[in-house]
């Protein structure tokens, strides 16, 4: 068996989900390769699109939200047709790669790659097993226009969004959204704090906004640093946003209650150390927090598909959102351990078994 996973560098979540499934396949002795789908159009095009994706996320997130809504509403317009033609430019190269390398299964963790693969099937005669792995709690466009054998969705309550858009019910499998194995290894708070060098006697608030470090992190950090009680500590994860990390590191926090971190491979430990996470509603981050049973305060930083993620977790009781000040809500939660406990229990109640393992069970079936 030889598996090709098509991902995209437009957000680290797609790559993270792909890596989680690839690791489980490797454990079973299955050969697996992850590739950025946009490189089938051209490497330069992939770099261009991904670079602008990061800039828009950080500087004009409302533009991302607008673009997502345009794609949702205008798939059947000339604009939508033009976007489809752009994606389909890589279908021939994708079909050639599948044939030359002998892949017998293709998985996709991004709607664009599922769409390109569908064109490779229709126009280039590709005949292999396939599956789409959703990385958000909605059926994002243009998934409903794809022809995959199976659609692995984050939760049974999201299945109707896929079937309601025309995907056959027998193809939709509620496995959960795959996250890396390390997130299933839980550490006691004191153990995680010790490993990270965090103060044992203080409640840790975790603040992050995805791998790109977008959103109002600086404003929230400054407000919390001056208003947190003495028994609280704030850890800020800036991800790949080096400019933000430099700015936050340059601030003098007289109370010594803030740690600023750049890119880190220890998010699982930081989540285990925390009482609460303040974050934007990325599908992977929310799922990692769910696996850790970690309550969330969600920032409306980007919109688009994350609107559906926020709605899902708020409706299930694992997260809260406020129309007022995020900092005030976070501080109120710190004073309410019962509510935090209830939110943690709600996360545990909706958490599926290891999603990557479940997906591999289906992929490896004869």
C-alpha positions as CSV (number, residue, x, y, z in Angstrom):
1,X,0.0,0.0,0.0
2,X,1.3,3.5,-0.9
3,X,-0.5,6.6,0.3
4,X,-0.2,10.2,-1.0
5,X,-1.6,12.9,1.4
6,X,-2.3,16.2,-0.3
7,X,-2.0,19.1,2.1
8,X,-1.4,22.8,1.8
9,X,0.9,25.3,3.5
10,X,-2.0,27.8,3.8
11,X,-2.2,27.4,7.5
12,X,-0.3,24.8,9.5
13,X,-3.5,22.9,10.6
14,X,-3.7,21.0,7.3
15,X,-0.1,19.9,7.5
16,X,-0.6,18.9,11.2
17,X,-3.6,16.8,10.4
18,X,-1.7,15.2,7.5
19,X,1.3,14.4,9.8
20,X,-0.9,12.8,12.4
21,X,-2.4,10.4,9.9
22,X,0.9,9.8,8.2
23,X,2.5,8.8,11.6
24,X,-0.3,6.3,12.2
25,X,0.1,4.8,8.7
26,X,3.8,4.5,9.3
27,X,3.2,2.5,12.5
28,X,1.3,0.0,10.3
29,X,4.1,-0.2,7.8
30,X,2.3,1.8,5.2
31,X,4.4,3.9,2.8
32,X,3.1,7.5,3.0
33,X,4.2,10.8,1.4
34,X,2.8,14.3,2.2
35,X,2.9,17.0,-0.6
36,X,1.7,20.6,-0.9
37,X,-1.1,20.4,-3.5
38,X,-0.3,23.9,-4.9
39,X,3.2,22.7,-6.0
40,X,1.4,20.8,-8.8
41,X,0.6,24.2,-10.3
42,X,4.1,25.5,-9.5
43,X,6.4,25.8,-6.6
44,X,6.5,29.6,-7.1
45,X,2.7,29.8,-7.1
46,X,2.6,27.8,-3.8
47,X,5.1,30.2,-2.2
48,X,3.2,33.2,-3.5
49,X,-0.2,32.1,-2.3
50,X,1.0,30.9,1.1
51,X,2.9,34.1,1.6
52,X,-0.1,36.2,0.9
53,X,-2.3,34.0,3.1
54,X,0.0,34.7,6.1
55,X,0.0,38.5,5.4
56,X,-3.8,38.6,5.1
57,X,-4.3,36.5,8.3
58,X,-2.0,38.9,10.2
59,X,-2.8,42.3,8.8
60,X,-6.3,42.2,7.2
61,X,-8.1,39.2,8.6
62,X,-11.5,40.7,7.5
63,X,-10.3,40.2,4.0
64,X,-10.0,36.5,4.6
65,X,-13.5,36.3,6.0
66,X,-14.8,38.2,2.9
67,X,-12.9,35.9,0.6
68,X,-14.3,32.8,2.3
69,X,-17.9,34.2,2.1
70,X,-17.4,35.0,-1.6
71,X,-16.3,31.4,-2.3
72,X,-19.3,30.1,-0.3
73,X,-21.8,32.2,-2.2
74,X,-20.2,32.4,-5.7
75,X,-19.0,28.9,-6.7
76,X,-21.4,28.8,-9.6
77,X,-20.5,32.3,-10.9
78,X,-17.8,33.4,-13.4
79,X,-15.6,34.2,-10.4
80,X,-16.1,30.7,-9.0
81,X,-15.4,29.1,-12.4
82,X,-12.2,31.1,-12.8
83,X,-11.0,30.0,-9.3
84,X,-11.8,26.4,-10.3
85,X,-9.8,26.7,-13.5
86,X,-6.9,27.9,-11.5
87,X,-7.0,24.9,-9.2
88,X,-7.4,22.5,-12.1
89,X,-4.1,23.7,-13.7
90,X,-2.3,21.2,-11.5
91,X,-4.6,18.2,-12.1
92,X,-2.6,16.8,-15.0
93,X,0.7,17.0,-12.9
94,X,-1.1,15.4,-10.0
95,X,-2.4,12.5,-12.2
96,X,1.1,12.0,-13.6
97,X,2.6,11.9,-10.1
98,X,0.0,9.3,-8.9
99,X,0.7,7.1,-11.9
100,X,4.5,7.4,-11.9
101,X,4.9,6.8,-8.2
102,X,2.3,4.0,-7.9
103,X,0.1,5.6,-5.2
104,X,-3.0,3.5,-4.6
105,X,-4.6,5.8,-2.1
106,X,-4.9,9.6,-2.0
107,X,-6.0,11.5,1.1
108,X,-6.7,15.2,1.2
109,X,-6.6,17.6,4.2
110,X,-7.6,20.7,2.2
111,X,-10.7,21.4,0.1
112,X,-8.5,22.7,-2.8
113,X,-6.6,19.4,-3.0
114,X,-9.8,17.4,-3.0
115,X,-11.1,19.6,-5.8
116,X,-7.9,19.2,-7.9
117,X,-7.9,15.4,-7.3
118,X,-11.5,15.3,-8.5
119,X,-10.5,16.9,-11.7
120,X,-7.6,14.3,-12.0
121,X,-10.3,11.6,-11.7
122,X,-12.7,13.2,-14.2
123,X,-10.3,14.4,-16.9
124,X,-7.2,12.2,-16.5
125,X,-8.7,8.8,-15.6
126,X,-7.1,8.5,-12.1
127,X,-8.5,5.4,-10.4
128,X,-7.3,5.0,-6.8
129,X,-8.9,5.0,-3.3
130,X,-9.5,8.4,-1.9
131,X,-10.6,10.2,1.2
132,X,-11.1,13.8,2.4
133,X,-10.1,14.7,5.9
134,X,-12.0,17.8,7.2
135,X,-9.9,20.2,9.3
136,X,-12.8,22.4,10.3
137,X,-16.2,21.8,11.8
138,X,-18.0,22.6,8.6
139,X,-18.2,21.5,5.0
140,X,-16.0,24.2,3.5
141,X,-16.3,25.1,-0.2
142,X,-15.7,23.5,-2.7
143,X,-15.8,20.2,-0.8
144,X,-19.4,19.5,-2.0
145,X,-18.2,19.5,-5.6
146,X,-15.6,16.8,-5.0
147,X,-15.8,13.1,-5.7
148,X,-13.9,11.3,-2.9
149,X,-14.7,7.8,-1.7
150,X,-15.0,8.8,2.0
151,X,-15.3,12.1,3.9
152,X,-13.9,12.0,7.4
153,X,-15.6,14.6,9.5
154,X,-14.9,16.0,13.0
155,X,-18.1,15.0,14.8
156,X,-21.4,13.2,14.2
157,X,-23.2,16.5,14.6
158,X,-21.3,18.0,11.7
159,X,-22.2,15.2,9.3
160,X,-25.5,16.8,8.3
161,X,-23.5,19.8,7.0
162,X,-21.8,17.5,4.5
163,X,-24.9,15.4,3.6
164,X,-27.0,18.5,3.3
165,X,-24.8,19.7,0.6
166,X,-25.2,16.6,-1.5
167,X,-22.5,14.2,-0.3
168,X,-24.0,10.7,0.1
169,X,-24.6,9.7,3.7
170,X,-22.7,6.4,3.3
171,X,-19.5,8.3,2.4
172,X,-19.5,10.5,5.5
173,X,-17.7,9.0,8.5
174,X,-17.5,10.8,11.9
175,X,-14.0,9.9,13.0
176,X,-13.0,13.2,14.6
177,X,-10.3,15.6,13.4
178,X,-6.8,14.1,13.6
179,X,-4.2,15.6,15.9
180,X,-0.7,14.4,16.7
181,X,-0.3,11.4,19.1
182,X,1.5,13.6,21.7
183,X,-1.8,15.4,22.5
184,X,-3.3,12.1,23.8
185,X,-0.5,11.8,26.4
186,X,-1.7,13.8,29.3
187,X,0.6,15.2,32.0
188,X,-0.4,16.5,35.4
189,X,-0.3,20.3,35.7
190,X,2.6,20.3,38.1
191,X,4.6,17.9,35.8
192,X,4.0,20.1,32.7
193,X,4.9,23.3,34.6
194,X,8.1,21.7,35.9
195,X,9.1,20.6,32.4
196,X,8.5,24.1,31.0
197,X,10.0,26.0,34.0
198,X,6.7,27.7,34.8
199,X,5.8,28.7,38.4
200,X,4.1,25.9,40.3
201,X,2.1,28.2,42.6
202,X,0.3,30.1,39.8
203,X,-2.6,29.4,37.5
204,X,-1.4,29.5,33.9
205,X,-3.4,31.3,31.3
206,X,-2.4,30.2,27.7
207,X,-2.7,32.8,24.9
208,X,-2.2,31.9,21.3
209,X,-3.6,32.6,17.8
210,X,-2.6,29.7,15.6
211,X,0.8,29.0,14.0
212,X,0.9,32.5,12.4
213,X,0.4,34.5,15.6
214,X,-2.4,36.6,14.2
215,X,-5.1,38.5,16.0
216,X,-5.0,41.0,18.9
217,X,-2.3,39.2,20.9
218,X,-0.4,42.3,21.9
219,X,-3.4,44.2,23.2
220,X,-4.6,41.1,25.2
221,X,-1.2,40.5,26.6
222,X,-0.7,44.1,27.8
223,X,-4.2,44.1,29.4
224,X,-3.8,40.8,31.2
225,X,-0.3,41.6,32.4
226,X,-1.6,44.6,34.3
227,X,-4.9,43.1,35.5
228,X,-4.2,39.5,36.4
229,X,-4.4,38.5,40.1
230,X,-1.1,37.7,41.8
231,X,-1.9,33.9,41.6
232,X,-2.0,34.0,37.8
233,X,0.6,33.7,35.1
234,X,0.3,34.3,31.3
235,X,2.1,32.3,28.6
236,X,1.9,33.9,25.1
237,X,2.7,31.7,22.1
238,X,3.6,33.8,19.0
239,X,4.2,30.9,16.6
240,X,6.0,32.0,13.4
241,X,5.3,35.7,14.0
242,X,8.9,36.8,14.9
243,X,7.9,40.5,14.8
244,X,5.2,40.0,17.4
245,X,7.6,38.0,19.6
246,X,10.2,40.7,19.5
247,X,7.6,43.4,20.3
248,X,6.2,41.4,23.3
249,X,9.7,40.5,24.5
250,X,10.7,44.1,24.5
251,X,7.9,45.1,26.9
252,X,8.9,45.2,30.6
253,X,6.4,43.3,32.7
254,X,7.1,44.7,36.2
255,X,5.2,41.9,37.9
256,X,7.1,39.2,36.1
257,X,3.9,37.4,35.3
258,X,4.3,36.9,31.5
259,X,6.3,34.5,29.4
260,X,6.6,35.1,25.6
261,X,7.3,32.1,23.4
262,X,8.0,31.9,19.7
263,X,7.6,28.8,17.6
264,X,7.5,25.7,19.9
265,X,7.1,22.0,19.6
266,X,5.7,21.7,23.1
267,X,2.2,23.0,22.7
268,X,1.0,19.8,24.3
269,X,2.9,20.6,27.5
270,X,1.7,24.2,27.5
271,X,-1.9,23.0,27.2
272,X,-1.4,20.5,30.1
273,X,0.0,23.4,32.2
274,X,-2.9,25.7,31.6
275,X,-6.3,26.3,33.4
276,X,-7.6,28.0,30.3
277,X,-6.7,28.8,26.7
278,X,-7.5,32.1,24.9
279,X,-7.3,31.5,21.2
280,X,-8.8,32.0,17.7
281,X,-11.0,29.1,16.6
282,X,-8.7,27.2,14.3
283,X,-9.9,23.7,13.7
284,X,-6.7,22.0,14.8
285,X,-6.1,24.2,17.9
286,X,-9.7,23.7,19.1
287,X,-9.4,20.0,18.6
288,X,-6.1,19.8,20.5
289,X,-7.7,21.7,23.4
290,X,-10.7,19.3,23.3
291,X,-8.4,16.3,23.5
292,X,-6.7,17.9,26.5
293,X,-10.2,18.8,28.0
294,X,-9.0,22.4,28.2
295,X,-11.6,25.2,28.4
296,X,-11.4,27.9,25.7
297,X,-12.2,31.6,25.4
298,X,-12.5,32.1,21.6
299,X,-11.3,35.2,19.8
300,X,-13.2,36.2,16.7
301,X,-9.9,37.0,14.9
302,X,-10.4,35.7,11.3
303,X,-13.9,34.6,10.6
304,X,-14.5,32.3,7.6
305,X,-14.5,28.7,8.4
306,X,-13.5,29.5,12.0
307,X,-17.0,31.0,12.5
308,X,-18.4,27.5,12.3
309,X,-15.7,26.1,14.7
310,X,-16.6,28.8,17.3
311,X,-20.3,28.0,17.0
312,X,-19.7,24.2,17.4
313,X,-17.5,24.5,20.6
314,X,-19.7,27.2,22.2
315,X,-22.8,25.1,21.5
316,X,-21.2,22.1,23.2
317,X,-20.2,24.0,26.3
318,X,-16.4,23.7,26.0
319,X,-15.8,27.4,25.0
320,X,-17.1,30.9,25.6
321,X,-17.1,34.0,23.5
322,X,-17.8,37.5,24.5
323,X,-19.0,40.6,22.7
324,X,-17.1,42.6,25.4
325,X,-13.6,42.4,26.6
326,X,-11.9,39.1,26.2
327,X,-9.6,39.8,29.1
328,X,-12.5,40.4,31.5
329,X,-14.1,37.1,30.5
330,X,-10.8,35.2,31.1
331,X,-10.3,36.7,34.5
332,X,-13.9,36.0,35.5
333,X,-13.3,32.3,34.5
334,X,-10.2,32.2,36.7
335,X,-12.4,33.1,39.6
336,X,-14.9,30.4,38.8
337,X,-13.3,26.9,39.1
338,X,-16.7,25.2,38.9
339,X,-17.5,26.7,35.5
340,X,-14.0,25.8,34.3
341,X,-14.6,22.2,35.5
342,X,-18.0,22.1,33.7
343,X,-16.3,23.3,30.5
344,X,-13.6,20.7,30.8
345,X,-16.2,18.0,31.3
346,X,-18.0,19.2,28.2
347,X,-14.8,18.9,26.2
348,X,-14.3,15.4,27.5
349,X,-17.9,14.4,26.6
350,X,-17.5,15.4,22.9
351,X,-14.0,14.1,22.4
352,X,-13.8,11.1,20.0
353,X,-11.3,8.3,20.2
354,X,-8.0,8.9,18.4
355,X,-9.2,10.2,15.1
356,X,-6.0,9.5,13.1
357,X,-6.2,5.8,14.2
358,X,-9.9,5.7,13.2
359,X,-9.1,7.2,9.7
360,X,-6.3,4.6,9.2
361,X,-8.7,1.8,10.1
362,X,-10.8,2.8,7.1
363,X,-7.9,3.6,4.8
364,X,-6.3,0.2,5.4
365,X,-9.5,-1.8,4.9
366,X,-9.3,-4.2,1.9
